[in-house]
Amino acid sequence: MEEDVEGGYLGPYQEKLRTFPNMCTKPQTPWIIQLLMGINVRVLLMLLLLVFGGIFYIGACTSPVIVFVFTVCIFSFLLSVFLAKWVLSKDEGPPEMAEISDAIRDGAEGFFRTQYGSISKMAILLAFLILFIYLFRDSTPQQESSGLGRSTSAYITVASFLLGAICSGIAGYIGMWVSVRANVRVSSAARRSAREALQVAVRAGGFSALVVVGMAVVGISVLYAVLYVGLGVNTPGGVKVTELPLLMVGYGFGASFVALFAQLGGGIYTKAADVGADLVGKVEQGIPEDDPRNPAVIADLVGDNVGDCAARGADLFESIAAEIISAMILGGTMAHHCKIEDPSGFILFPLVVHSFDLVVSSVGILSIRGPGKAGVKAVMEDPMEILQKGYSVSIVLAVIAFAASTRWMLYTEKAPSAWLNFALCGLVGIMTAYVFVWITKYYTDYKHGPVRALALSSSTGHGTNIIAGVSLGLESTALPVLVISVSIISAFWLGHTSGLVDESGHPIGGLFGTAVATMGMLSTAAYILTMDMFGPIADNAGGIVEMSQQPESVREITDLLDAVGNTTKATTKGFAIGSAALASFLLFSAYMDEVAAFAHEPFKQVDIAIPEVFVGGLLGSMLIFVFSAWACSAVGRTAQEVVTEVRRQFIERPGIMDYKERPDYGRCVAIVASASLREMIKPGALAIVSPIAIGFIFKILGHYTGHPLLGAKVVAAMLMFATVSGILMALFLNTAGGAWDNAKKYIETGVLGGKGSECHKAAVTGDTVGDPFKDTAGPSLHVLIKMLSTITLVMAPIFL
């Protein structure tokens, strides 16, 4: 029987298998889309023209730079529409492929609606809490001098928070929308050539990436322009332009809030279904991955979309938003201290960088062409090399664009050569991103030694596979940490020696240099997200090919793309961790400046020799470990329910293995959907409540012991230790999980006994251990790191 399955012959039940159950009773479309579809086309065009006209008018009243940013974003949106049309014009293959794809799409969209409904309710409650805190907090001297009262500041922060949350949710939906429609088209293209399948997957990911990055840039630009015009910036008695970025912190917090819960819920869903399907299907029953006889296979494929696509879209949106806002804050602060006449260049520089990011990434995406050779010969093409060439094109263009941006935006008569130093800071960031991609590829791609050694360890059993995987993950933290360290110190030194000084003559460009390096690292973010989206789309395509019983040559193509997708997903996670480390460093500095502004006294250092401050650091590290434990245990508990259900179906329906009875796919989908929504609450609540509770408790203690800044100092220590611990933990989890997955893929190519061997079963065990590492706890951690920074920045007044 196993030989028949491997060969593609599925017996007399094969024809019955062509029909798959819908996960919804009727097609569901978001109400906003239904509303727009019900409007007359001419009326809709007029409304769009009015909206865009209003946006460009506000932008023109703000700065020509904002108009430039809007223009670039509009063109990137038009290109994304072209990519979407190009992908959707591809055929869906035979009817059985379309039926499987419909089931996946219905399941993914159904879970997305339920999950984001829960997240939106929590976001509204948190918005009321922020409003309450801001209405009763003290104002800074700068806000009092500009006439910005408590209520105005409160409503602006809450509106920014909700806008960031809404945009993050839309980014997540876009990521999922394209993946559930592109997967079947990649499957169909794989029947013709590997190069065509690769091109379809890349352009589908490119659509999502351009929209997500463009939305992040446009959202912040619109918010900046509206505040600029609405508050009468730079008018007599009005708000200074250097104070605007601090009013936008709520936007980053809203994006982080949604991204954290999206990553938790989606990660629990996808990995619980994956673990349950693998343990019973591969290990106990000896059937292939994505075999239609596995009751959890549809839930597994749905999980790829809600976990790897929707969550990753919200995740990268949040990363870009946090980086832009933190860099704007530091740029405005530095320009204010340097008494630069027009500080808008330093404030708007991040928006210009990411506008060019859209341009250079678009060129990289379009540089991947197809089709190449057809059939089995196309399997010999190396998709990773093709993707790497596209990335190299984007990197080269990014260096040129970054240098031009620094000369345009950062030139000042006070330090004529400063722009060159900052251009070098950007080069440091770009090189850091490239090295991060290479390091992660080295530790997770089975073409290199570490993964092959991990696969070899499977030949001596399950235990040695786990030991080797853990040790590989621990070792993999060294090089990235060294790269981050060199990057921070180099960028700080370049900024420090830029020639920009404050009134006392002290150099103050160091922190902004680090911010510029962070922007350089994210200057190809759209292409990085494209590679990330490529992974789950290819994974889904392989599942559809397996379930629809296509020839083995087609499965070979999708397996190759899937293995490359595992590497690109691990690579982009490593990239995200590196950018999170730099962004958190910037937000930490902004937090200290905010505390100093409210406390009316300098706050430059945190002394961990003070017992309470040291305890705050311990609590920060503890938070990382407890959060990771709860995220992994959530996957474990949900996977246990899936394993129990799959075993029950195999026992009660023995005809499943002989294709005489149909599995109940919907039951497993319902189990993981309800469990993931339930399980995401506890770790998410821990992340939100912990910094607030720690700061408030030590604030009270400081009040009675005569240390008014104790609460703020303890929170600062918590942030430092949590950031350091979180970076190391996330690197370990992501790399170990990716290596375990690709060690299994390497064995499935036929080495060490191939599929179904004892070596393969040991590798499957390692893969199931690594699943919650790389797709739940690991990705959630770098979101947590940035959310801790933004929540403490927003809540800083209650710690004083």
RARASUL-V134534 format. One record per backbone hydrogen bond with DSSP energy under -0.5 kcal/mol. NH is the residue of the N-H (numbers start at 0). CO is the residue of the C=O. E is the energy in kcal/mol with one decimal. If there is no record, write none. Layout:
# RARASUL-V134534
nh=NH co=CO e=E
nh=NH co=CO e=E
This chain:
# RARASUL-V134534
nh=4 co=0 e=-2.5
nh=5 co=1 e=-2.7
nh=6 co=2 e=-1.9
nh=7 co=3 e=-0.6
nh=7 co=4 e=-1.3
nh=8 co=3 e=-2.0
nh=9 co=7 e=-0.6
nh=12 co=9 e=-0.5
nh=13 co=10 e=-1.6
nh=14 co=11 e=-0.5
nh=16 co=12 e=-1.4
nh=17 co=14 e=-1.4
nh=18 co=15 e=-1.2
nh=32 co=29 e=-0.7
nh=33 co=29 e=-2.2
nh=34 co=30 e=-2.5
nh=35 co=31 e=-2.2
nh=36 co=32 e=-2.6
nh=37 co=33 e=-1.3
nh=38 co=35 e=-1.1
nh=43 co=39 e=-2.8
nh=44 co=40 e=-2.5
nh=45 co=41 e=-2.3
nh=46 co=42 e=-2.5
nh=47 co=43 e=-2.5
nh=48 co=44 e=-2.5
nh=49 co=45 e=-2.3
nh=50 co=46 e=-2.6
nh=51 co=47 e=-3.0
nh=52 co=48 e=-2.7
nh=53 co=49 e=-2.6
nh=54 co=50 e=-2.5
nh=55 co=51 e=-2.7
nh=56 co=52 e=-2.2
nh=57 co=53 e=-2.5
nh=58 co=54 e=-2.5
nh=59 co=55 e=-2.5
nh=60 co=56 e=-1.9
nh=61 co=57 e=-0.7
nh=61 co=58 e=-0.7
nh=62 co=58 e=-2.5
nh=65 co=62 e=-0.6
nh=66 co=62 e=-1.3
nh=67 co=63 e=-2.2
nh=68 co=64 e=-2.5
nh=69 co=65 e=-2.7
nh=70 co=66 e=-2.5
nh=71 co=67 e=-2.4
nh=72 co=68 e=-2.4
nh=73 co=69 e=-2.4
nh=74 co=70 e=-2.1
nh=75 co=71 e=-2.2
nh=76 co=72 e=-2.3
nh=77 co=73 e=-2.1
nh=78 co=74 e=-2.2
nh=79 co=75 e=-2.2
nh=80 co=76 e=-2.0
nh=81 co=77 e=-2.0
nh=82 co=78 e=-2.5
nh=83 co=79 e=-2.5
nh=84 co=80 e=-2.6
nh=85 co=81 e=-2.5
nh=86 co=82 e=-2.5
nh=87 co=83 e=-2.8
nh=88 co=84 e=-1.3
nh=89 co=86 e=-1.5
nh=96 co=93 e=-1.0
nh=97 co=93 e=-1.4
nh=98 co=94 e=-2.3
nh=99 co=95 e=-1.7
nh=100 co=96 e=-2.5
nh=101 co=97 e=-2.4
nh=102 co=98 e=-1.8
nh=103 co=99 e=-2.2
nh=104 co=100 e=-2.8
nh=105 co=101 e=-2.7
nh=106 co=102 e=-2.1
nh=107 co=103 e=-2.5
nh=108 co=104 e=-2.7
nh=109 co=105 e=-2.1
nh=110 co=106 e=-2.1
nh=111 co=107 e=-2.5
nh=112 co=108 e=-2.2
nh=113 co=109 e=-1.8
nh=114 co=110 e=-3.2
nh=115 co=111 e=-2.8
nh=116 co=112 e=-1.5
nh=117 co=113 e=-1.8
nh=118 co=114 e=-2.3
nh=119 co=115 e=-2.2
nh=120 co=116 e=-1.5
nh=121 co=117 e=-1.8
nh=122 co=118 e=-2.5
nh=123 co=119 e=-2.1
nh=124 co=120 e=-1.9
nh=125 co=121 e=-2.3
nh=126 co=122 e=-2.2
nh=127 co=123 e=-1.8
nh=128 co=124 e=-1.7
nh=129 co=125 e=-2.5
nh=130 co=126 e=-2.4
nh=131 co=127 e=-2.3
nh=132 co=128 e=-2.3
nh=133 co=129 e=-2.6
nh=134 co=130 e=-2.0
nh=135 co=131 e=-0.9
nh=135 co=132 e=-0.6
nh=136 co=133 e=-0.5
nh=140 co=596 e=-0.5
nh=143 co=139 e=-2.3
nh=144 co=140 e=-2.5
nh=145 co=141 e=-1.4
nh=146 co=143 e=-0.9
nh=147 co=142 e=-2.4
nh=148 co=146 e=-1.1
nh=152 co=148 e=-2.3
nh=153 co=149 e=-2.7
nh=154 co=150 e=-2.7
nh=155 co=151 e=-2.3
nh=156 co=152 e=-2.3
nh=157 co=153 e=-2.4
nh=158 co=154 e=-2.5
nh=159 co=155 e=-2.5
nh=160 co=156 e=-2.5
nh=161 co=157 e=-2.6
nh=162 co=158 e=-2.4
nh=163 co=159 e=-2.7
nh=164 co=160 e=-2.2
nh=165 co=161 e=-2.7
nh=166 co=162 e=-2.7
nh=167 co=163 e=-2.2
nh=168 co=164 e=-2.2
nh=169 co=165 e=-2.4
nh=170 co=166 e=-2.4
nh=171 co=167 e=-2.1
nh=172 co=168 e=-2.3
nh=173 co=169 e=-2.5
nh=174 co=170 e=-2.0
nh=175 co=171 e=-1.8
nh=176 co=172 e=-3.1
nh=177 co=173 e=-1.9
nh=178 co=174 e=-1.1
nh=179 co=175 e=-2.2
nh=180 co=177 e=-0.7
nh=181 co=177 e=-2.1
nh=182 co=178 e=-1.8
nh=185 co=181 e=-2.2
nh=186 co=182 e=-2.1
nh=187 co=183 e=-2.2
nh=188 co=184 e=-2.3
nh=189 co=185 e=-2.1
nh=190 co=186 e=-0.6
nh=190 co=187 e=-1.1
nh=191 co=188 e=-1.8
nh=192 co=188 e=-2.4
nh=194 co=372 e=-0.5
nh=196 co=192 e=-1.7
nh=197 co=193 e=-2.5
nh=198 co=194 e=-2.3
nh=199 co=195 e=-2.5
nh=200 co=196 e=-2.2
nh=201 co=197 e=-2.5
nh=202 co=198 e=-2.5
nh=203 co=199 e=-2.1
nh=204 co=200 e=-2.3
nh=205 co=201 e=-2.5
nh=206 co=202 e=-2.1
nh=207 co=203 e=-1.6
nh=208 co=204 e=-2.5
nh=209 co=205 e=-2.7
nh=210 co=206 e=-1.9
nh=211 co=207 e=-2.6
nh=212 co=208 e=-2.6
nh=213 co=209 e=-2.2
nh=214 co=210 e=-2.6
nh=215 co=211 e=-2.0
nh=216 co=212 e=-2.2
nh=217 co=213 e=-2.9
nh=218 co=214 e=-3.0
nh=219 co=215 e=-1.8
nh=220 co=216 e=-2.3
nh=221 co=217 e=-3.1
nh=222 co=218 e=-2.1
nh=223 co=219 e=-2.7
nh=224 co=220 e=-2.7
nh=225 co=221 e=-2.9
nh=226 co=222 e=-2.3
nh=227 co=223 e=-2.5
nh=228 co=224 e=-2.5
nh=229 co=225 e=-3.2
nh=230 co=226 e=-2.3
nh=231 co=228 e=-0.8
nh=232 co=227 e=-2.2
nh=233 co=238 e=-2.2
nh=234 co=231 e=-1.7
nh=237 co=234 e=-2.7
nh=238 co=230 e=-0.9
nh=242 co=239 e=-1.6
nh=243 co=240 e=-0.9
nh=246 co=242 e=-0.7
nh=246 co=243 e=-1.3
nh=247 co=243 e=-0.5
nh=247 co=244 e=-1.5
nh=248 co=245 e=-1.0
nh=250 co=247 e=-1.3
nh=251 co=247 e=-0.9
nh=252 co=248 e=-2.0
nh=253 co=249 e=-2.6
nh=254 co=250 e=-2.1
nh=255 co=251 e=-2.4
nh=256 co=252 e=-2.6
nh=257 co=253 e=-2.0
nh=258 co=254 e=-2.3
nh=259 co=255 e=-2.5
nh=260 co=256 e=-1.7
nh=261 co=257 e=-2.6
nh=262 co=258 e=-2.6
nh=263 co=259 e=-2.5
nh=264 co=260 e=-2.8
nh=265 co=261 e=-2.4
nh=266 co=262 e=-2.1
nh=267 co=263 e=-2.6
nh=268 co=264 e=-2.1
nh=269 co=265 e=-2.6
nh=270 co=266 e=-2.1
nh=271 co=267 e=-2.0
nh=272 co=268 e=-1.9
nh=273 co=269 e=-1.9
nh=274 co=270 e=-2.9
nh=275 co=271 e=-2.3
nh=276 co=272 e=-2.4
nh=277 co=273 e=-2.5
nh=278 co=274 e=-2.7
nh=279 co=275 e=-1.6
nh=280 co=276 e=-1.9
nh=281 co=276 e=-0.5
nh=281 co=277 e=-1.1
nh=282 co=277 e=-1.8
nh=283 co=278 e=-1.4
nh=284 co=279 e=-2.2
nh=286 co=280 e=-2.5
nh=290 co=287 e=-1.3
nh=293 co=290 e=-2.0
nh=294 co=292 e=-0.6
nh=296 co=293 e=-1.7
nh=299 co=295 e=-2.1
nh=300 co=296 e=-2.2
nh=301 co=297 e=-2.7
nh=302 co=298 e=-2.2
nh=303 co=299 e=-1.3
nh=304 co=300 e=-0.8
nh=304 co=301 e=-0.9
nh=305 co=301 e=-1.9
nh=306 co=302 e=-2.7
nh=307 co=302 e=-0.7
nh=307 co=303 e=-1.0
nh=308 co=303 e=-0.7
nh=308 co=304 e=-0.6
nh=309 co=304 e=-2.7
nh=310 co=305 e=-0.7
nh=312 co=308 e=-2.2
nh=313 co=309 e=-1.9
nh=314 co=310 e=-2.2
nh=315 co=311 e=-2.7
nh=316 co=312 e=-1.9
nh=317 co=313 e=-2.1
nh=318 co=314 e=-2.2
nh=319 co=315 e=-2.5
nh=320 co=316 e=-2.5
nh=321 co=317 e=-2.7
nh=322 co=318 e=-2.1
nh=323 co=319 e=-2.7
nh=324 co=320 e=-2.4
nh=325 co=321 e=-2.3
nh=326 co=322 e=-2.2
nh=327 co=323 e=-2.3
nh=328 co=324 e=-2.3
nh=329 co=325 e=-2.2
nh=330 co=326 e=-2.6
nh=331 co=327 e=-2.5
nh=332 co=328 e=-2.4
nh=333 co=329 e=-2.6
nh=334 co=330 e=-2.4
nh=335 co=331 e=-2.0
nh=336 co=332 e=-2.1
nh=337 co=333 e=-2.1
nh=338 co=334 e=-0.5
nh=338 co=335 e=-0.8
nh=339 co=334 e=-2.2
nh=342 co=340 e=-0.6
nh=344 co=341 e=-0.7
nh=345 co=342 e=-0.6
nh=346 co=342 e=-1.5
nh=347 co=343 e=-3.0
nh=348 co=344 e=-0.9
nh=350 co=347 e=-0.6
nh=351 co=347 e=-1.6
nh=352 co=348 e=-2.3
nh=353 co=349 e=-2.0
nh=354 co=350 e=-1.4
nh=355 co=351 e=-2.2
nh=356 co=352 e=-1.6
nh=357 co=353 e=-1.5
nh=358 co=354 e=-1.2
nh=359 co=355 e=-2.9
nh=360 co=356 e=-2.4
nh=361 co=357 e=-1.5
nh=362 co=358 e=-1.8
nh=363 co=359 e=-1.9
nh=364 co=360 e=-2.6
nh=365 co=361 e=-2.5
nh=366 co=362 e=-1.2
nh=367 co=364 e=-1.2
nh=368 co=366 e=-0.9
nh=374 co=191 e=-2.2
nh=376 co=373 e=-0.7
nh=377 co=374 e=-1.1
nh=378 co=375 e=-1.5
nh=379 co=376 e=-1.4
nh=380 co=377 e=-1.3
nh=382 co=380 e=-0.8
nh=384 co=381 e=-0.5
nh=385 co=381 e=-1.6
nh=386 co=382 e=-2.6
nh=387 co=383 e=-2.4
nh=388 co=384 e=-2.0
nh=389 co=385 e=-1.8
nh=390 co=386 e=-2.2
nh=391 co=387 e=-2.5
nh=392 co=388 e=-2.2
nh=393 co=389 e=-2.0
nh=394 co=390 e=-2.6
nh=395 co=391 e=-2.4
nh=396 co=392 e=-2.1
nh=397 co=393 e=-2.4
nh=398 co=394 e=-2.0
nh=399 co=395 e=-1.6
nh=400 co=396 e=-2.8
nh=401 co=397 e=-2.7
nh=402 co=398 e=-2.0
nh=403 co=399 e=-2.1
nh=404 co=400 e=-2.3
nh=405 co=401 e=-2.5
nh=406 co=402 e=-2.0
nh=407 co=403 e=-2.0
nh=408 co=404 e=-3.0
nh=409 co=405 e=-2.2
nh=411 co=414 e=-0.5
nh=414 co=411 e=-1.0
nh=415 co=412 e=-0.5
nh=417 co=414 e=-2.0
nh=419 co=416 e=-0.7
nh=420 co=416 e=-1.3
nh=421 co=417 e=-2.3
nh=422 co=418 e=-2.1
nh=423 co=419 e=-2.0
nh=424 co=420 e=-1.8
nh=425 co=421 e=-2.2
nh=426 co=422 e=-2.0
nh=427 co=423 e=-2.2
nh=428 co=424 e=-2.0
nh=429 co=425 e=-2.5
nh=430 co=426 e=-2.6
nh=431 co=427 e=-2.2
nh=432 co=428 e=-2.3
nh=433 co=429 e=-2.2
nh=434 co=430 e=-2.7
nh=435 co=431 e=-2.5
nh=436 co=432 e=-2.2
nh=437 co=433 e=-2.0
nh=438 co=434 e=-2.9
nh=439 co=435 e=-2.5
nh=440 co=436 e=-2.1
nh=441 co=437 e=-2.3
nh=442 co=438 e=-1.8
nh=443 co=439 e=-1.2
nh=444 co=440 e=-2.2
nh=447 co=444 e=-1.9
nh=451 co=447 e=-1.4
nh=452 co=448 e=-2.7
nh=453 co=449 e=-1.9
nh=454 co=450 e=-2.4
nh=455 co=451 e=-2.2
nh=456 co=452 e=-1.7
nh=457 co=453 e=-0.7
nh=457 co=454 e=-1.0
nh=458 co=455 e=-1.6
nh=459 co=456 e=-1.1
nh=460 co=457 e=-1.5
nh=464 co=460 e=-1.2
nh=465 co=461 e=-2.0
nh=466 co=462 e=-2.4
nh=467 co=463 e=-2.4
nh=468 co=464 e=-2.3
nh=469 co=465 e=-2.5
nh=470 co=466 e=-2.3
nh=471 co=467 e=-2.2
nh=472 co=468 e=-2.3
nh=473 co=469 e=-2.3
nh=474 co=470 e=-2.4
nh=475 co=471 e=-2.1
nh=476 co=473 e=-1.1
nh=477 co=474 e=-1.7
nh=479 co=475 e=-0.7
nh=480 co=476 e=-1.7
nh=481 co=477 e=-2.3
nh=482 co=478 e=-2.5
nh=483 co=479 e=-2.8
nh=484 co=480 e=-2.6
nh=485 co=481 e=-2.5
nh=486 co=482 e=-2.4
nh=487 co=483 e=-2.7
nh=488 co=484 e=-2.4
nh=489 co=485 e=-2.6
nh=490 co=486 e=-2.6
nh=491 co=487 e=-2.4
nh=492 co=488 e=-2.5
nh=493 co=489 e=-2.5
nh=494 co=490 e=-2.4
nh=495 co=491 e=-2.7
nh=496 co=492 e=-1.8
nh=497 co=494 e=-1.5
nh=501 co=505 e=-2.0
nh=504 co=501 e=-1.6
nh=507 co=499 e=-1.8
nh=508 co=499 e=-0.6
nh=512 co=508 e=-2.0
nh=513 co=509 e=-1.7
nh=514 co=510 e=-2.0
nh=515 co=511 e=-2.4
nh=516 co=512 e=-1.9
nh=517 co=513 e=-2.0
nh=518 co=514 e=-2.0
nh=519 co=515 e=-2.3
nh=520 co=516 e=-2.3
nh=521 co=517 e=-1.6
nh=522 co=519 e=-1.4
nh=524 co=521 e=-1.7
nh=527 co=523 e=-2.1
nh=528 co=524 e=-2.6
nh=529 co=525 e=-1.7
nh=530 co=526 e=-2.2
nh=531 co=527 e=-1.9
nh=532 co=528 e=-2.8
nh=533 co=529 e=-1.8
nh=534 co=530 e=-0.9
nh=534 co=531 e=-0.7
nh=535 co=531 e=-0.8
nh=536 co=532 e=-1.5
nh=537 co=533 e=-2.3
nh=538 co=534 e=-2.3
nh=539 co=535 e=-2.7
nh=540 co=536 e=-2.2
nh=541 co=537 e=-2.1
nh=542 co=538 e=-1.8
nh=543 co=539 e=-2.4
nh=544 co=540 e=-2.3
nh=545 co=541 e=-2.3
nh=546 co=542 e=-2.7
nh=547 co=543 e=-2.2
nh=548 co=545 e=-1.0
nh=549 co=544 e=-2.0
nh=553 co=550 e=-0.9
nh=554 co=550 e=-1.5
nh=555 co=551 e=-2.0
nh=556 co=552 e=-1.3
nh=557 co=553 e=-2.1
nh=558 co=554 e=-2.6
nh=559 co=555 e=-2.0
nh=560 co=556 e=-2.3
nh=561 co=557 e=-2.5
nh=562 co=558 e=-2.5
nh=563 co=559 e=-2.0
nh=564 co=560 e=-2.5
nh=565 co=561 e=-2.1
nh=566 co=562 e=-1.4
nh=567 co=563 e=-2.6
nh=568 co=564 e=-2.5
nh=569 co=565 e=-2.1
nh=570 co=566 e=-2.6
nh=571 co=567 e=-2.6
nh=572 co=568 e=-1.8
nh=573 co=569 e=-2.2
nh=574 co=570 e=-2.3
nh=575 co=571 e=-2.4
nh=576 co=572 e=-2.2
nh=577 co=573 e=-2.2
nh=578 co=574 e=-2.3
nh=579 co=575 e=-2.2
nh=580 co=576 e=-2.3
nh=581 co=577 e=-1.8
nh=582 co=578 e=-2.8
nh=583 co=579 e=-2.7
nh=584 co=580 e=-1.6
nh=585 co=581 e=-1.7
nh=586 co=582 e=-2.6
nh=587 co=583 e=-2.3
nh=588 co=584 e=-1.6
nh=589 co=585 e=-2.1
nh=590 co=586 e=-2.3
nh=591 co=587 e=-2.0
nh=592 co=588 e=-2.0
nh=593 co=589 e=-2.3
nh=594 co=590 e=-2.5
nh=595 co=591 e=-2.1
nh=596 co=592 e=-2.0
nh=597 co=593 e=-2.0
nh=598 co=594 e=-2.8
nh=599 co=595 e=-1.2
nh=600 co=595 e=-1.0
nh=607 co=605 e=-0.8
nh=609 co=606 e=-1.4
nh=613 co=609 e=-2.5
nh=614 co=610 e=-2.4
nh=615 co=611 e=-1.9
nh=616 co=612 e=-1.8
nh=617 co=613 e=-2.1
nh=618 co=614 e=-2.6
nh=619 co=615 e=-1.8
nh=620 co=616 e=-2.2
nh=621 co=617 e=-2.7
nh=622 co=618 e=-2.2
nh=623 co=619 e=-1.3
nh=624 co=620 e=-1.7
nh=625 co=621 e=-2.9
nh=626 co=622 e=-2.5
nh=627 co=623 e=-2.3
nh=628 co=624 e=-2.4
nh=629 co=625 e=-2.7
nh=630 co=626 e=-2.3
nh=631 co=627 e=-2.5
nh=632 co=628 e=-2.8
nh=633 co=629 e=-1.8
nh=634 co=630 e=-1.5
nh=635 co=631 e=-2.4
nh=636 co=632 e=-2.9
nh=637 co=633 e=-2.1
nh=638 co=634 e=-2.9
nh=639 co=635 e=-2.0
nh=640 co=636 e=-1.5
nh=641 co=637 e=-1.9
nh=642 co=638 e=-3.0
nh=643 co=639 e=-2.5
nh=644 co=640 e=-2.1
nh=645 co=641 e=-2.9
nh=646 co=642 e=-2.7
nh=647 co=643 e=-2.2
nh=648 co=644 e=-2.2
nh=649 co=645 e=-2.1
nh=650 co=646 e=-2.1
nh=651 co=647 e=-3.1
nh=652 co=648 e=-2.0
nh=655 co=652 e=-2.2
nh=656 co=653 e=-0.8
nh=658 co=655 e=-1.5
nh=659 co=654 e=-3.1
nh=660 co=654 e=-1.1
nh=664 co=662 e=-1.2
nh=666 co=663 e=-0.6
nh=667 co=663 e=-0.8
nh=668 co=664 e=-1.8
nh=669 co=665 e=-2.4
nh=670 co=666 e=-1.9
nh=671 co=667 e=-2.3
nh=672 co=668 e=-2.1
nh=673 co=669 e=-2.2
nh=674 co=670 e=-2.3
nh=675 co=671 e=-2.2
nh=676 co=672 e=-1.6
nh=677 co=673 e=-1.6
nh=678 co=674 e=-2.8
nh=679 co=675 e=-1.5
nh=680 co=677 e=-0.8
nh=682 co=678 e=-0.7
nh=683 co=679 e=-1.4
nh=684 co=680 e=-3.0
nh=685 co=681 e=-2.1
nh=686 co=682 e=-1.8
nh=687 co=683 e=-1.5
nh=688 co=684 e=-3.0
nh=689 co=685 e=-2.0
nh=690 co=686 e=-0.6
nh=691 co=687 e=-0.8
nh=692 co=688 e=-3.0
nh=693 co=689 e=-2.9
nh=694 co=690 e=-2.3
nh=695 co=691 e=-2.3
nh=696 co=692 e=-2.6
nh=697 co=693 e=-2.1
nh=698 co=694 e=-1.4
nh=699 co=695 e=-1.9
nh=700 co=696 e=-2.0
nh=701 co=697 e=-2.5
nh=702 co=698 e=-1.9
nh=703 co=699 e=-1.5
nh=704 co=700 e=-1.3
nh=705 co=701 e=-0.7
nh=706 co=701 e=-2.9
nh=709 co=706 e=-1.9
nh=711 co=798 e=-0.6
nh=712 co=708 e=-2.4
nh=713 co=709 e=-2.8
nh=714 co=710 e=-2.0
nh=715 co=711 e=-2.0
nh=716 co=712 e=-2.3
nh=717 co=713 e=-2.4
nh=718 co=714 e=-2.4
nh=719 co=715 e=-2.3
nh=720 co=716 e=-2.6
nh=721 co=717 e=-2.5
nh=722 co=718 e=-2.4
nh=723 co=719 e=-2.2
nh=724 co=720 e=-2.8
nh=725 co=721 e=-2.7
nh=726 co=722 e=-2.3
nh=727 co=723 e=-1.9
nh=728 co=724 e=-2.6
nh=729 co=725 e=-2.6
nh=730 co=726 e=-2.4
nh=731 co=727 e=-2.3
nh=732 co=728 e=-2.8
nh=733 co=729 e=-2.7
nh=734 co=730 e=-2.1
nh=735 co=731 e=-2.3
nh=736 co=732 e=-2.2
nh=737 co=733 e=-2.2
nh=738 co=734 e=-2.5
nh=739 co=735 e=-2.5
nh=740 co=736 e=-2.0
nh=741 co=737 e=-2.2
nh=742 co=738 e=-2.1
nh=743 co=739 e=-1.7
nh=744 co=740 e=-1.9
nh=745 co=741 e=-2.4
nh=746 co=742 e=-1.9
nh=747 co=743 e=-2.0
nh=748 co=744 e=-0.6
nh=748 co=745 e=-1.1
nh=749 co=746 e=-1.9
nh=750 co=745 e=-0.8
nh=752 co=749 e=-0.6
nh=753 co=750 e=-2.1
nh=756 co=753 e=-1.5
nh=760 co=756 e=-2.1
nh=761 co=757 e=-2.1
nh=762 co=758 e=-1.9
nh=763 co=759 e=-2.3
nh=764 co=760 e=-1.9
nh=765 co=761 e=-2.0
nh=766 co=762 e=-2.4
nh=767 co=763 e=-2.4
nh=768 co=764 e=-2.0
nh=769 co=765 e=-2.3
nh=770 co=766 e=-1.4
nh=771 co=767 e=-0.7
nh=772 co=768 e=-0.5
nh=773 co=769 e=-2.6
nh=774 co=770 e=-1.9
nh=775 co=771 e=-0.9
nh=776 co=771 e=-2.7
nh=777 co=772 e=-2.4
nh=779 co=775 e=-1.5
nh=780 co=776 e=-1.8
nh=781 co=777 e=-1.2
nh=782 co=778 e=-1.1
nh=783 co=779 e=-2.5
nh=784 co=780 e=-2.5
nh=785 co=781 e=-1.4
nh=786 co=782 e=-2.5
nh=787 co=783 e=-2.7
nh=788 co=784 e=-1.4
nh=789 co=785 e=-2.3
nh=790 co=786 e=-3.0
nh=791 co=787 e=-1.9
nh=792 co=788 e=-1.5
nh=793 co=789 e=-2.4
nh=794 co=790 e=-2.5
nh=797 co=794 e=-1.7
nh=798 co=795 e=-1.6
nh=799 co=796 e=-1.3
